[in-house]
């Protein structure tokens, strides 16, 4: 938070930083309550640009017993509403998985909770991978990515951030101790 985005008046910089910190802490607590295991955020600017993006790894309560094949669970999830987005069956770590892509807009509660954050609240592009935990039938994880990109969810820059996230997920492997 050493740099405040353009458009935030200098007099509001400290309030903006405090509001952003509160929002991040609130989101981290919510992620933990919802099964969040890991939260990844870029913390340093790259090439003078602060990348607004994050991803969360969470255990996902699917509610299917260990006897249900992963392909059946994925097929069921693929048919669920994906908030106007798309869903595709893919492979991650040599296992069947689901990849969903959709848009999200800040809700009224988020916008009313932090006035300085209102100026920075943008629609986001979301990508979610859902996959079974290897050698642990009935357990699932989700890997959820979110970015406003450069403010244009269809821009080349936003697309590159999504491709970067897809590349990160593509390196995923299970490690056995």
C-alpha positions as a Markdown table, in Angstrom:
| # | Residue | x | y | z |
|---|---|---|---|---|
| 1 | Unk | 0.0 | 0.0 | 0.0 |
| 2 | Unk | 3.0 | 2.3 | -0.5 |
| 3 | Unk | 1.4 | 3.5 | -3.7 |
| 4 | Unk | -2.2 | 4.8 | -4.0 |
| 5 | Unk | -3.9 | 4.5 | -7.4 |
| 6 | Unk | -4.3 | 7.5 | -9.6 |
| 7 | Unk | -7.6 | 9.3 | -9.0 |
| 8 | Unk | -7.5 | 9.0 | -5.2 |
| 9 | Unk | -7.0 | 12.5 | -3.7 |
| 10 | Unk | -3.8 | 12.9 | -1.7 |
| 11 | Unk | -5.9 | 13.9 | 1.4 |
| 12 | Unk | -7.7 | 10.6 | 1.1 |
| 13 | Unk | -4.6 | 8.4 | 0.7 |
| 14 | Unk | -4.4 | 7.3 | 4.4 |
| 15 | Unk | -8.1 | 6.5 | 4.6 |
| 16 | Unk | -7.8 | 4.6 | 1.3 |
| 17 | Unk | -5.0 | 2.5 | 2.7 |
| 18 | Unk | -6.9 | 1.8 | 5.9 |
| 19 | Unk | -10.0 | 0.9 | 4.0 |
| 20 | Unk | -8.1 | -1.4 | 1.7 |
| 21 | Unk | -6.4 | -3.1 | 4.6 |
| 22 | Unk | -9.8 | -3.7 | 6.3 |
| 23 | Unk | -11.2 | -5.1 | 3.1 |
| 24 | Unk | -8.3 | -7.5 | 2.6 |
| 25 | Unk | -8.5 | -8.6 | 6.2 |
| 26 | Unk | -12.3 | -9.1 | 5.9 |
| 27 | Unk | -11.9 | -11.1 | 2.7 |
| 28 | Unk | -9.2 | -13.2 | 4.3 |
| 29 | Unk | -11.4 | -14.0 | 7.3 |
| 30 | Unk | -14.3 | -14.8 | 5.0 |
| 31 | Unk | -12.1 | -17.1 | 2.9 |
| 32 | Unk | -11.0 | -18.9 | 6.1 |
| 33 | Unk | -14.6 | -19.4 | 7.2 |
| 34 | Unk | -15.4 | -20.8 | 3.8 |
| 35 | Unk | -12.7 | -23.4 | 3.9 |
| 36 | Unk | -9.8 | -21.3 | 2.6 |
| 37 | Unk | -6.4 | -22.9 | 3.0 |
| 38 | Unk | -4.2 | -20.5 | 1.1 |
| 39 | Unk | -4.5 | -16.9 | -0.1 |
| 40 | Unk | -2.1 | -15.6 | -2.8 |
| 41 | Unk | -1.7 | -11.8 | -3.5 |
| 42 | Unk | 1.0 | -10.0 | -5.4 |
| 43 | Unk | 2.6 | -7.6 | -2.9 |
| 44 | Unk | 5.1 | -5.7 | -5.0 |
| 45 | Unk | 4.6 | -3.8 | -8.3 |
| 46 | Unk | 6.1 | -5.3 | -11.4 |
| 47 | Unk | 7.4 | -3.0 | -14.0 |
| 48 | Unk | 5.9 | -0.1 | -12.1 |
| 49 | Unk | 2.4 | -1.7 | -12.2 |
| 50 | Unk | 0.6 | -3.1 | -9.2 |
| 51 | Unk | -1.2 | -6.3 | -10.4 |
| 52 | Unk | -4.6 | -6.4 | -8.8 |
| 53 | Unk | -5.3 | -10.1 | -8.7 |
| 54 | Unk | -5.6 | -12.9 | -6.1 |
| 55 | Unk | -6.3 | -16.5 | -5.8 |
| 56 | Unk | -7.5 | -18.7 | -3.0 |
| 57 | Unk | -7.2 | -22.4 | -2.5 |
| 58 | Unk | -10.1 | -23.8 | -0.5 |
| 59 | Unk | -11.5 | -27.2 | 0.5 |
| 60 | Unk | -14.8 | -27.5 | -1.1 |
| 61 | Unk | -17.8 | -29.3 | 0.6 |
| 62 | Unk | -19.2 | -31.2 | -2.4 |
| 63 | Unk | -21.4 | -33.5 | -0.3 |
| 64 | Unk | -20.7 | -36.6 | -2.4 |
| 65 | Unk | -19.5 | -39.8 | -0.7 |
| 66 | Unk | -16.2 | -41.5 | -1.5 |
| 67 | Unk | -18.0 | -44.0 | -3.9 |
| 68 | Unk | -19.0 | -41.4 | -6.4 |
| 69 | Unk | -16.6 | -41.2 | -9.4 |
| 70 | Unk | -15.0 | -37.7 | -9.8 |
| 71 | Unk | -16.3 | -37.6 | -13.5 |
| 72 | Unk | -19.9 | -37.8 | -12.2 |
| 73 | Unk | -19.3 | -35.0 | -9.7 |
| 74 | Unk | -17.7 | -32.8 | -12.4 |
| 75 | Unk | -20.5 | -33.5 | -14.8 |
| 76 | Unk | -23.0 | -32.4 | -12.2 |
| 77 | Unk | -21.0 | -29.2 | -11.4 |
| 78 | Unk | -20.6 | -28.4 | -15.1 |
| 79 | Unk | -24.4 | -28.3 | -15.4 |
| 80 | Unk | -24.9 | -25.9 | -12.5 |
| 81 | Unk | -25.4 | -22.2 | -13.1 |
| 82 | Unk | -22.0 | -20.5 | -13.4 |
| 83 | Unk | -23.3 | -16.9 | -13.0 |
| 84 | Unk | -23.6 | -16.3 | -16.8 |
| 85 | Unk | -20.1 | -17.7 | -17.5 |
| 86 | Unk | -18.8 | -20.9 | -19.0 |
| 87 | Unk | -17.7 | -24.3 | -17.6 |
| 88 | Unk | -15.4 | -26.8 | -19.2 |
| 89 | Unk | -14.1 | -30.2 | -18.2 |
| 90 | Unk | -10.3 | -30.1 | -18.0 |
| 91 | Unk | -7.4 | -32.1 | -16.5 |
| 92 | Unk | -5.3 | -30.8 | -13.6 |
| 93 | Unk | -2.5 | -32.9 | -12.1 |
| 94 | Unk | -3.5 | -35.8 | -14.3 |
| 95 | Unk | -7.0 | -35.9 | -12.8 |
| 96 | Unk | -10.4 | -34.7 | -14.1 |
| 97 | Unk | -11.3 | -31.2 | -13.1 |
| 98 | Unk | -13.7 | -28.4 | -13.9 |
| 99 | Unk | -12.8 | -24.9 | -15.0 |
| 100 | Unk | -15.4 | -22.1 | -14.7 |
| 101 | Unk | -15.0 | -18.5 | -16.0 |
| 102 | Unk | -17.5 | -15.8 | -15.1 |
| 103 | Unk | -17.8 | -12.1 | -14.2 |
| 104 | Unk | -18.5 | -10.7 | -10.8 |
| 105 | Unk | -19.6 | -7.2 | -9.6 |
| 106 | Unk | -19.1 | -5.8 | -6.1 |
| 107 | Unk | -22.3 | -6.1 | -4.0 |
| 108 | Unk | -23.9 | -3.2 | -2.2 |
| 109 | Unk | -22.5 | -4.3 | 1.1 |
| 110 | Unk | -18.9 | -4.1 | -0.2 |
| 111 | Unk | -19.5 | -0.7 | -1.7 |
| 112 | Unk | -21.1 | 0.8 | 1.4 |
| 113 | Unk | -18.6 | -0.6 | 3.9 |
| 114 | Unk | -15.6 | 1.5 | 2.8 |
| 115 | Unk | -16.1 | 4.8 | 1.1 |
| 116 | Unk | -12.5 | 5.1 | -0.3 |
| 117 | Unk | -12.7 | 1.6 | -1.6 |
| 118 | Unk | -15.8 | 2.6 | -3.6 |
| 119 | Unk | -13.5 | 4.4 | -6.0 |
| 120 | Unk | -11.4 | 1.3 | -6.5 |
| 121 | Unk | -14.3 | -1.3 | -6.6 |
| 122 | Unk | -14.4 | -2.7 | -10.1 |
| 123 | Unk | -16.1 | -5.7 | -11.7 |
| 124 | Unk | -13.8 | -8.7 | -11.8 |
| 125 | Unk | -13.1 | -11.6 | -14.0 |
| 126 | Unk | -13.1 | -14.9 | -12.1 |
| 127 | Unk | -11.7 | -18.3 | -12.9 |
| 128 | Unk | -12.4 | -21.3 | -10.7 |
| 129 | Unk | -10.9 | -24.8 | -10.9 |
| 130 | Unk | -12.6 | -27.6 | -9.0 |
| 131 | Unk | -10.7 | -30.9 | -8.5 |
| 132 | Unk | -10.7 | -34.0 | -6.4 |
| 133 | Unk | -8.0 | -34.5 | -3.7 |
| 134 | Unk | -5.7 | -37.3 | -4.9 |
| 135 | Unk | -6.0 | -40.5 | -2.9 |
| 136 | Unk | -8.7 | -39.0 | -0.7 |
| 137 | Unk | -12.1 | -39.9 | -2.2 |
| 138 | Unk | -14.9 | -37.5 | -1.4 |
| 139 | Unk | -12.6 | -34.5 | -0.7 |
| 140 | Unk | -12.4 | -31.7 | -3.2 |
| 141 | Unk | -10.5 | -28.3 | -3.5 |
| 142 | Unk | -11.2 | -25.2 | -5.5 |
| 143 | Unk | -8.7 | -22.7 | -6.8 |
| 144 | Unk | -10.3 | -19.4 | -7.3 |
| 145 | Unk | -8.7 | -16.5 | -9.2 |
| 146 | Unk | -10.1 | -12.9 | -9.3 |
| 147 | Unk | -8.9 | -9.8 | -11.1 |
| 148 | Unk | -10.3 | -6.5 | -12.4 |
| 149 | Unk | -7.4 | -6.6 | -14.8 |
| 150 | Unk | -6.9 | -3.1 | -16.2 |
| 151 | Unk | -10.6 | -2.2 | -15.7 |
| 152 | Unk | -11.7 | -3.8 | -19.0 |
| 153 | Unk | -12.5 | -7.4 | -18.4 |
| 154 | Unk | -12.1 | -8.2 | -22.1 |
| 155 | Unk | -8.8 | -6.5 | -22.6 |
| 156 | Unk | -5.6 | -8.2 | -23.7 |
| 157 | Unk | -4.0 | -7.3 | -20.3 |
| 158 | Unk | -6.8 | -9.0 | -18.4 |
| 159 | Unk | -6.6 | -12.0 | -20.7 |
| 160 | Unk | -2.9 | -12.3 | -20.0 |
| 161 | Unk | -3.5 | -12.3 | -16.2 |
| 162 | Unk | -6.0 | -15.1 | -16.7 |
| 163 | Unk | -3.5 | -17.0 | -18.9 |
| 164 | Unk | -0.9 | -16.6 | -16.2 |
| 165 | Unk | -3.2 | -18.1 | -13.6 |
| 166 | Unk | -4.1 | -21.0 | -15.9 |
| 167 | Unk | -0.3 | -21.6 | -16.3 |
| 168 | Unk | 0.1 | -21.6 | -12.5 |
| 169 | Unk | -2.7 | -24.2 | -12.1 |
| 170 | Unk | -1.1 | -26.2 | -15.0 |
| 171 | Unk | 1.9 | -26.7 | -12.8 |
| 172 | Unk | -0.1 | -28.2 | -10.0 |
| 173 | Unk | 1.0 | -31.6 | -8.7 |
| 174 | Unk | 0.2 | -33.7 | -5.7 |
| 175 | Unk | 3.2 | -34.4 | -3.4 |
| 176 | Unk | 3.1 | -37.4 | -1.1 |
| 177 | Unk | 5.1 | -37.4 | 2.1 |
